[in-house]
Structures are given as structure tokens and as C-alpha cells.
């Protein structure tokens, strides 16, 4: 599937493509990584999300890299950002450019294993969702919430301001996890989901996370988890019939 660049005419779409090629997502992530490390940025646990105060430079890079969303301006040069659990753990554990602290009652303080257990306590299926999220991010896809389309994630090749999303993602498990088992269990679920995504020019991407017999007590289990990708699209008879009939 070719990227569908945003723009009112061919020139604006070409410009959007040119800007994306000039500044690929891998480069933006690298810049964000360096900036957060240099500023020693620290996030704070807040129930089912993580908040962090950032300077204008980090604010721009977080927006370009599509991590989190701004919450409120505290001062002219400081902005509070809100990250999902998956986004925060990816920056903390996978990229190692963010520290996350919490008080005695709110959770762990700057320890990956404790943070892993804390996030699991807030979201039982967190190991599956994080594995799927990091799987996509490591391939330089931009990953955003897919709640408005009835899926877990929506993925883009670049910033949503420049390109339309291509896939709606559902996270499934081969281990019959209670929070994931039963999704798309009947044909009507598949039909409704593919029809909805098809109406907005997206393809359904299923990510089956397999634990391969390993538990989730330690975050080291992530190395043993595997992800199986499957794309599902609606079959259109009109596109397959012989034109002469």
C-alpha cells in the first residue's frame, strides 16, 4: 500500500512527502532521545498514565515523534505532557532516555522491574500491549490510540499531519488472556471491524502476541515473546469478476 500523503492538491502532497523524506521518523526519534538524555527528563506516575514537564525543545520533538499529548501550560517555557503506559515504558526501557519516579503510595521509583510490575497492576494485559506497541515502534511506525475506530492502535508512516494512517491494529493473544480472548471470535466482529476500517481507507492488522510458554513476572520475558502479523481486508467481488460478464 502506497502512502497517502495529505494535501489539497498534488503539489501540497508532494511537499508533504518531501518533508517526510528530509526528516525521517528514525532521525526525529534519535533527536528526541538525545534531548531527553541531556536534560535528564523525569516523568511522574499518575494512575494510568505518566506526566512529565518539558522544555520547548522537547515539546516540539515529542510532537514530531508523536509521543503523548500536551496537558496544560505551567509557565511560558514549560509544558506538562501526558504519556500512555506503553509510550512511557518505551521511552524508559527501550530507548532508555526517560526516568520515571513515583512516591511511596503511587508506585516505583526509577526501577525497570518495579515499573513493569506497577504498570501490570494498572493494566493486566500491559505485557501484550507493550510488546505490540514496541514491535511497531521499532519498525519506525508512528503509533497512536485507535479508540475512535474501535481498535487498539492506529499506525502512520510519518506524522499524522503529513500522511493518512494505513492500519488499524488489534492486539490478540495465543494464550487466551481474559482481556484479549474473544476478540474477533465470531464472524460478525470481523465483518464490522473490517467494514469500519475500510470506510476510512484503513486495513485491519492483527498482532498475535505469543508468550511461548514464558510468564510475565519479569520484563526479561519480552525477549521471549514473539509477534505474528496478519492483515485482514474485505473481499470485493466486483474487483475480481471478469469485466466481460
ABEGO torsion letter per residue (X at the ends): XBBBBBEABAAAAAAAAAAAAABBAAAAAAAAAAAAAAAGBBBBBBEABBBBBBBAAAAAAAAAAGBEBBABBABAABBBBBBBAAAAAAAAAAAGABBBBBBAAAEBBGBAAAAAAAAAAABAAAAAAAAAAAAAAAAGBBBBBAAAAGBABBBBABBAAABBBABBBBBBBAAGBAAABGBGABAAAAAAAAAAAAAAGBBBBBBBBBAGGBBAABAAAAAABBBBBBBBBBBBAAAABBAAX
